[in-house]
Amino acid sequence: MRDLHEWQLKGDEIVRTFQFKDFVESMKFVNKVADIAEAAQHHPDIKINWNKVTLSLTTHDTGGLTWNDFDVATKIDKLS
């Protein structure tokens, strides 16, 4: 987690909220996240509130965090 400065550990997931200038920018970001998630076959839970996007990552199959969560979070961080 030391390299994921903006992510917070909440129970068995890591969570980060991104803020954008408007809804359109939020949706562009979500589409880029979707591309990363599909390539990794590891999908975050996504909450969209107009100009804010909150992502939550956990590995549901194992009931907790795995390397996949941190790898996808690192790739997502490179978008911002």
The first five atom37 places (N, CA, C, CB, O) and aatype in JSON, in Angstrom:
{
  "aatype": [12, 1, 3, 10, 8, 6, 17, 5, 10, 11, 7, 3, 6, 9, 19, 1, 16, 13, 5, 13, 11, 3, 13, 19, 6, 15, 12, 11, 13, 19, 2, 11, 19, 0, 3, 9, 0, 6, 0, 0, 5, 8, 8, 14, 3, 9, 11, 9, 2, 17, 2, 11, 19, 16, 10, 15, 10, 16, 16, 8, 3, 16, 7, 7, 10, 16, 17, 2, 3, 13, 3, 19, 0, 16, 11, 9, 3, 11, 10, 15],
  "atom_mask": [
    [1, 1, 1, 1, 1],
    [1, 1, 1, 1, 1],
    [1, 1, 1, 1, 1],
    [1, 1, 1, 1, 1],
    [1, 1, 1, 1, 1],
    [1, 1, 1, 1, 1],
    [1, 1, 1, 1, 1],
    [1, 1, 1, 1, 1],
    [1, 1, 1, 1, 1],
    [1, 1, 1, 1, 1],
    [1, 1, 1, 0, 1],
    [1, 1, 1, 1, 1],
    [1, 1, 1, 1, 1],
    [1, 1, 1, 1, 1],
    [1, 1, 1, 1, 1],
    [1, 1, 1, 1, 1],
    [1, 1, 1, 1, 1],
    [1, 1, 1, 1, 1],
    [1, 1, 1, 1, 1],
    [1, 1, 1, 1, 1],
    [1, 1, 1, 1, 1],
    [1, 1, 1, 1, 1],
    [1, 1, 1, 1, 1],
    [1, 1, 1, 1, 1],
    [1, 1, 1, 1, 1],
    [1, 1, 1, 1, 1],
    [1, 1, 1, 1, 1],
    [1, 1, 1, 1, 1],
    [1, 1, 1, 1, 1],
    [1, 1, 1, 1, 1],
    [1, 1, 1, 1, 1],
    [1, 1, 1, 1, 1],
    [1, 1, 1, 1, 1],
    [1, 1, 1, 1, 1],
    [1, 1, 1, 1, 1],
    [1, 1, 1, 1, 1],
    [1, 1, 1, 1, 1],
    [1, 1, 1, 1, 1],
    [1, 1, 1, 1, 1],
    [1, 1, 1, 1, 1],
    [1, 1, 1, 1, 1],
    [1, 1, 1, 1, 1],
    [1, 1, 1, 1, 1],
    [1, 1, 1, 1, 1],
    [1, 1, 1, 1, 1],
    [1, 1, 1, 1, 1],
    [1, 1, 1, 1, 1],
    [1, 1, 1, 1, 1],
    [1, 1, 1, 1, 1],
    [1, 1, 1, 1, 1],
    [1, 1, 1, 1, 1],
    [1, 1, 1, 1, 1],
    [1, 1, 1, 1, 1],
    [1, 1, 1, 1, 1],
    [1, 1, 1, 1, 1],
    [1, 1, 1, 1, 1],
    [1, 1, 1, 1, 1],
    [1, 1, 1, 1, 1],
    [1, 1, 1, 1, 1],
    [1, 1, 1, 1, 1],
    [1, 1, 1, 1, 1],
    [1, 1, 1, 1, 1],
    [1, 1, 1, 0, 1],
    [1, 1, 1, 0, 1],
    [1, 1, 1, 1, 1],
    [1, 1, 1, 1, 1],
    [1, 1, 1, 1, 1],
    [1, 1, 1, 1, 1],
    [1, 1, 1, 1, 1],
    [1, 1, 1, 1, 1],
    [1, 1, 1, 1, 1],
    [1, 1, 1, 1, 1],
    [1, 1, 1, 1, 1],
    [1, 1, 1, 1, 1],
    [1, 1, 1, 1, 1],
    [1, 1, 1, 1, 1],
    [1, 1, 1, 1, 1],
    [1, 1, 1, 1, 1],
    [1, 1, 1, 1, 1],
    [1, 1, 1, 1, 1]
  ],
  "atom_positions": [
    [[0.83, -1.2, 0.0], [0.0, 0.0, 0.0], [0.87, 1.26, 0.0], [-0.94, 0.0, 1.22], [0.36, 2.35, -0.26]],
    [[2.14, 1.14, 0.28], [2.97, 2.34, 0.39], [3.05, 3.11, -0.92], [4.36, 1.96, 0.83], [3.26, 4.33, -0.89]],
    [[2.88, 2.44, -2.06], [2.91, 3.13, -3.35], [1.52, 3.61, -3.79], [3.48, 2.21, -4.41], [1.4, 4.32, -4.78]],
    [[0.5, 3.23, -3.07], [-0.87, 3.62, -3.4], [-1.34, 4.66, -2.38], [-1.82, 2.38, -3.41], [-2.18, 4.38, -1.53]],
    [[-0.78, 5.84, -2.49], [-0.98, 6.89, -1.49], [-2.44, 7.32, -1.31], [-0.15, 8.08, -1.85], [-2.86, 7.61, -0.19]],
    [[-3.19, 7.35, -2.37], [-4.56, 7.86, -2.3], [-5.59, 6.78, -1.96], [-4.93, 8.5, -3.62], [-6.75, 7.09, -1.68]],
    [[-5.18, 5.53, -1.97], [-6.1, 4.43, -1.68], [-6.16, 4.21, -0.18], [-5.66, 3.13, -2.4], [-5.18, 4.4, 0.54]],
    [[-7.34, 3.81, 0.29], [-7.53, 3.54, 1.71], [-7.95, 2.09, 1.89], [-8.59, 4.49, 2.33], [-8.74, 1.55, 1.1]],
    [[-7.43, 1.47, 2.92], [-7.82, 0.12, 3.26], [-9.1, 0.2, 4.09], [-6.69, -0.63, 4.03], [-9.13, 0.83, 5.14]],
    [[-10.16, -0.44, 3.59], [-11.44, -0.46, 4.29], [-11.9, -1.91, 4.34], [-12.51, 0.46, 3.58], [-12.44, -2.45, 3.38]],
    [[-11.68, -2.53, 5.49], [-12.05, -3.94, 5.62], [-11.21, -4.8, 4.7], [0.0, 0.0, 0.0], [-9.99, -4.79, 4.78]],
    [[-11.89, -5.54, 3.81], [-11.18, -6.42, 2.89], [-11.1, -5.85, 1.48], [-11.87, -7.77, 2.86], [-11.06, -6.6, 0.5]],
    [[-11.09, -4.52, 1.38], [-10.97, -3.88, 0.07], [-10.14, -2.61, 0.17], [-12.36, -3.56, -0.51], [-9.94, -2.05, 1.25]],
    [[-9.65, -2.16, -0.99], [-9.0, -0.86, -1.08], [-9.91, 0.05, -1.88], [-7.57, -0.98, -1.73], [-10.53, -0.36, -2.86]],
    [[-9.98, 1.32, -1.44], [-10.96, 2.26, -2.0], [-10.27, 3.58, -2.29], [-12.15, 2.47, -1.02], [-9.42, 4.05, -1.53]],
    [[-10.66, 4.19, -3.42], [-10.16, 5.53, -3.75], [-11.26, 6.3, -4.49], [-8.86, 5.46, -4.62], [-11.98, 5.73, -5.32]],
    [[-11.38, 7.59, -4.17], [-12.31, 8.47, -4.87], [-11.51, 9.44, -5.73], [-13.21, 9.24, -3.86], [-10.56, 10.07, -5.26]],
    [[-11.91, 9.54, -6.98], [-11.3, 10.45, -7.95], [-12.3, 11.57, -8.23], [-10.9, 9.71, -9.27], [-13.5, 11.32, -8.3]],
    [[-11.82, 12.79, -8.38], [-12.71, 13.91, -8.66], [-12.33, 14.54, -10.0], [-12.65, 14.97, -7.52], [-11.14, 14.69, -10.32]],
    [[-13.35, 14.91, -10.78], [-13.16, 15.48, -12.11], [-13.96, 16.78, -12.23], [-13.59, 14.47, -13.19], [-14.74, 17.13, -11.35]],
    [[-13.76, 17.48, -13.34], [-14.43, 18.78, -13.49], [-15.94, 18.64, -13.75], [-13.8, 19.55, -14.63], [-16.71, 19.54, -13.43]],
    [[-16.35, 17.49, -14.32], [-17.78, 17.31, -14.6], [-18.09, 15.84, -14.86], [-18.2, 18.18, -15.82], [-17.2, 14.98, -14.8]],
    [[-19.34, 15.57, -15.14], [-19.81, 14.21, -15.37], [-19.15, 13.57, -16.58], [-21.32, 14.2, -15.54], [-18.78, 12.4, -16.54]],
    [[-19.0, 14.32, -17.64], [-18.41, 13.78, -18.87], [-16.99, 13.29, -18.61], [-18.41, 14.84, -19.99], [-16.61, 12.21, -19.08]],
    [[-16.2, 14.06, -17.88], [-14.84, 13.65, -17.55], [-14.84, 12.41, -16.65], [-14.08, 14.79, -16.87], [-13.99, 11.54, -16.79]],
    [[-15.8, 12.35, -15.75], [-15.93, 11.16, -14.9], [-16.17, 9.91, -15.74], [-17.07, 11.35, -13.88], [-15.57, 8.87, -15.5]],
    [[-17.05, 10.03, -16.71], [-17.39, 8.88, -17.55], [-16.23, 8.48, -18.46], [-18.62, 9.19, -18.39], [-16.03, 7.29, -18.71]],
    [[-15.47, 9.44, -18.94], [-14.27, 9.11, -19.73], [-13.3, 8.29, -18.88], [-13.57, 10.39, -20.24], [-12.72, 7.31, -19.36]],
    [[-13.13, 8.69, -17.63], [-12.26, 7.96, -16.72], [-12.79, 6.55, -16.48], [-12.14, 8.72, -15.38], [-12.03, 5.59, -16.52]],
    [[-14.08, 6.42, -16.24], [-14.68, 5.1, -15.99], [-14.45, 4.18, -17.19], [-16.19, 5.24, -15.7], [-14.17, 3.0, -17.01]],
    [[-14.56, 4.7, -18.39], [-14.32, 3.88, -19.58], [-12.87, 3.41, -19.66], [-14.67, 4.67, -20.84], [-12.61, 2.29, -20.07]],
    [[-11.93, 4.26, -19.26], [-10.53, 3.86, -19.22], [-10.3, 2.79, -18.15], [-9.62, 5.08, -18.96], [-9.54, 1.84, -18.35]],
    [[-10.97, 2.94, -17.02], [-10.88, 1.93, -15.96], [-11.44, 0.61, -16.47], [-11.65, 2.39, -14.68], [-10.89, -0.45, -16.18]],
    [[-12.52, 0.66, -17.22], [-13.12, -0.56, -17.78], [-12.13, -1.29, -18.68], [-14.4, -0.22, -18.55], [-12.06, -2.52, -18.66]],
    [[-11.39, -0.55, -19.48], [-10.38, -1.17, -20.35], [-9.31, -1.89, -19.53], [-9.73, -0.11, -21.25], [-8.93, -3.02, -19.85]],
    [[-8.84, -1.25, -18.47], [-7.84, -1.87, -17.59], [-8.42, -3.12, -16.93], [-7.36, -0.86, -16.52], [-7.77, -4.16, -16.88]],
    [[-9.63, -3.0, -16.42], [-10.27, -4.11, -15.72], [-10.49, -5.31, -16.65], [-11.6, -3.67, -15.11], [-10.25, -6.45, -16.25]],
    [[-10.93, -5.05, -17.85], [-11.15, -6.14, -18.8], [-9.84, -6.82, -19.17], [-11.83, -5.61, -20.06], [-9.78, -8.05, -19.25]],
    [[-8.81, -6.05, -19.4], [-7.51, -6.63, -19.75], [-6.98, -7.51, -18.62], [-6.49, -5.51, -20.07], [-6.36, -8.55, -18.87]],
    [[-7.23, -7.1, -17.38], [-6.75, -7.85, -16.22], [-7.73, -8.93, -15.78], [-6.48, -6.9, -15.07], [-7.4, -9.79, -14.96]],
    [[-8.96, -8.89, -16.33], [-10.04, -9.76, -15.87], [-10.23, -9.65, -14.36], [-9.76, -11.23, -16.26], [-10.41, -10.64, -13.65]],
    [[-10.17, -8.39, -13.9], [-10.33, -8.09, -12.47], [-11.06, -6.75, -12.38], [-8.94, -8.04, -11.71], [-10.49, -5.72, -12.73]],
    [[-12.29, -6.76, -11.93], [-13.19, -5.62, -12.06], [-13.49, -4.96, -10.72], [-14.47, -6.06, -12.72], [-13.87, -5.63, -9.76]],
    [[-13.33, -3.64, -10.65], [-13.67, -2.92, -9.41], [-15.17, -2.68, -9.31], [-12.91, -1.58, -9.35], [-15.89, -2.71, -10.31]],
    [[-15.62, -2.44, -8.09], [-16.96, -1.89, -7.9], [-16.82, -0.4, -8.14], [-17.55, -2.22, -6.45], [-15.85, 0.21, -7.69]],
    [[-17.77, 0.18, -8.85], [-17.68, 1.58, -9.27], [-18.92, 2.33, -8.82], [-17.5, 1.7, -10.8], [-20.05, 1.9, -9.08]],
    [[-18.71, 3.46, -8.15], [-19.81, 4.35, -7.75], [-19.54, 5.7, -8.41], [-19.92, 4.48, -6.16], [-18.46, 6.27, -8.26]],
    [[-20.54, 6.2, -9.15], [-20.39, 7.47, -9.87], [-21.36, 8.48, -9.27], [-20.64, 7.28, -11.39], [-22.57, 8.25, -9.22]],
    [[-20.81, 9.61, -8.83], [-21.6, 10.74, -8.32], [-21.18, 11.97, -9.1], [-21.4, 10.94, -6.78], [-20.25, 12.67, -8.69]],
    [[-21.82, 12.24, -10.17], [-21.59, 13.39, -11.05], [-20.11, 13.57, -11.37], [-22.13, 14.65, -10.42], [-19.65, 13.05, -12.39]],
    [[-19.34, 14.3, -10.55], [-17.93, 14.54, -10.87], [-16.98, 13.72, -10.0], [-17.61, 16.02, -10.72], [-15.77, 13.97, -9.99]],
    [[-17.51, 12.75, -9.28], [-16.68, 11.89, -8.44], [-16.92, 10.42, -8.79], [-16.98, 12.14, -6.95], [-18.05, 9.99, -9.01]],
    [[-15.81, 9.68, -8.82], [-15.87, 8.25, -9.09], [-15.15, 7.55, -7.94], [-15.23, 7.89, -10.49], [-13.98, 7.82, -7.68]],
    [[-15.84, 6.65, -7.27], [-15.24, 5.88, -6.2], [-15.07, 4.45, -6.68], [-16.09, 5.94, -4.9], [-16.02, 3.81, -7.13]],
    [[-13.84, 3.95, -6.57], [-13.52, 2.59, -6.97], [-13.18, 1.78, -5.73], [-12.34, 2.57, -7.98], [-12.49, 2.25, -4.83]],
    [[-13.68, 0.55, -5.7], [-13.38, -0.39, -4.62], [-12.86, -1.67, -5.26], [-14.64, -0.67, -3.72], [-13.47, -2.22, -6.17]],
    [[-11.73, -2.13, -4.77], [-11.13, -3.36, -5.28], [-10.99, -4.39, -4.18], [-9.76, -3.07, -5.91], [-10.51, -4.09, -3.08]],
    [[-11.4, -5.59, -4.48], [-11.2, -6.76, -3.62], [-11.31, -7.98, -4.52], [-12.24, -6.82, -2.43], [-11.83, -7.88, -5.64]],
    [[-10.83, -9.1, -4.06], [-10.96, -10.33, -4.84], [-12.06, -11.15, -4.2], [-9.61, -11.13, -4.9], [-11.85, -11.83, -3.19]],
    [[-13.24, -11.08, -4.79], [-14.42, -11.73, -4.21], [-14.24, -13.24, -4.06], [-15.64, -11.43, -5.07], [-14.71, -13.83, -3.1]],
    [[-13.55, -13.86, -5.02], [-13.36, -15.31, -4.98], [-12.6, -15.77, -3.74], [-12.62, -15.77, -6.22], [-12.85, -16.87, -3.23]],
    [[-11.67, -14.93, -3.26], [-10.87, -15.32, -2.1], [-11.36, -14.66, -0.82], [-9.41, -14.97, -2.33], [-10.91, -15.0, 0.28]],
    [[-12.29, -13.72, -0.96], [-12.83, -13.04, 0.22], [-11.88, -12.03, 0.83], [0.0, 0.0, 0.0], [-11.94, -11.76, 2.03]],
    [[-11.01, -11.49, 0.01], [-10.06, -10.5, 0.53], [-9.17, -9.95, -0.56], [0.0, 0.0, 0.0], [-9.45, -10.13, -1.75]],
    [[-8.12, -9.3, -0.16], [-7.2, -8.66, -1.09], [-6.16, -9.64, -1.61], [-6.52, -7.46, -0.43], [-5.66, -10.5, -0.88]],
    [[-5.84, -9.48, -2.9], [-4.78, -10.26, -3.52], [-3.91, -9.32, -4.35], [-5.36, -11.42, -4.41], [-4.2, -8.13, -4.47]],
    [[-2.86, -9.86, -4.9], [-1.96, -9.07, -5.74], [-2.74, -8.4, -6.88], [-0.83, -9.96, -6.32], [-2.41, -7.28, -7.27]],
    [[-3.76, -9.06, -7.42], [-4.55, -8.49, -8.53], [-5.13, -7.13, -8.16], [-5.67, -9.45, -8.93], [-5.17, -6.23, -9.0]],
    [[-5.59, -6.98, -6.93], [-6.19, -5.71, -6.5], [-5.16, -4.58, -6.56], [-6.76, -5.84, -5.08], [-5.45, -3.49, -7.05]],
    [[-3.98, -4.85, -6.05], [-2.93, -3.83, -6.01], [-2.39, -3.53, -7.41], [-1.8, -4.27, -5.1], [-2.05, -2.39, -7.72]],
    [[-2.32, -4.56, -8.25], [-1.86, -4.38, -9.62], [-2.82, -3.49, -10.41], [-1.71, -5.72, -10.32], [-2.39, -2.56, -11.09]],
    [[-4.12, -3.78, -10.3], [-5.12, -2.96, -11.01], [-5.14, -1.54, -10.45], [-6.52, -3.6, -10.89], [-5.25, -0.58, -11.21]],
    [[-5.04, -1.39, -9.14], [-5.01, -0.05, -8.54], [-3.82, 0.75, -9.06], [-4.96, -0.15, -7.0], [-3.95, 1.94, -9.36]],
    [[-2.68, 0.13, -9.18], [-1.48, 0.8, -9.7], [-1.7, 1.27, -11.13], [-0.26, -0.13, -9.63], [-1.33, 2.38, -11.49]],
    [[-2.31, 0.42, -11.95], [-2.6, 0.79, -13.34], [-3.61, 1.93, -13.41], [-3.13, -0.43, -14.12], [-3.47, 2.83, -14.24]],
    [[-4.61, 1.91, -12.55], [-5.61, 2.97, -12.52], [-4.96, 4.29, -12.09], [-6.76, 2.6, -11.56], [-5.28, 5.35, -12.65]],
    [[-4.07, 4.24, -11.13], [-3.38, 5.45, -10.68], [-2.62, 6.14, -11.81], [-2.42, 5.11, -9.56], [-2.48, 7.36, -11.81]],
    [[-2.15, 5.38, -12.76], [-1.4, 5.96, -13.89], [-2.31, 6.76, -14.82], [-0.71, 4.84, -14.68], [-1.82, 7.53, -15.64]],
    [[-3.63, 6.59, -14.7], [-4.58, 7.36, -15.51], [-4.73, 8.79, -15.02], [-5.94, 6.69, -15.51], [-5.05, 9.68, -15.8]],
    [[-4.49, 9.01, -13.73], [-4.76, 10.33, -13.16], [-3.51, 11.19, -13.08], [-5.36, 10.2, -11.79], [-3.58, 12.33, -12.63]]
  ]
}
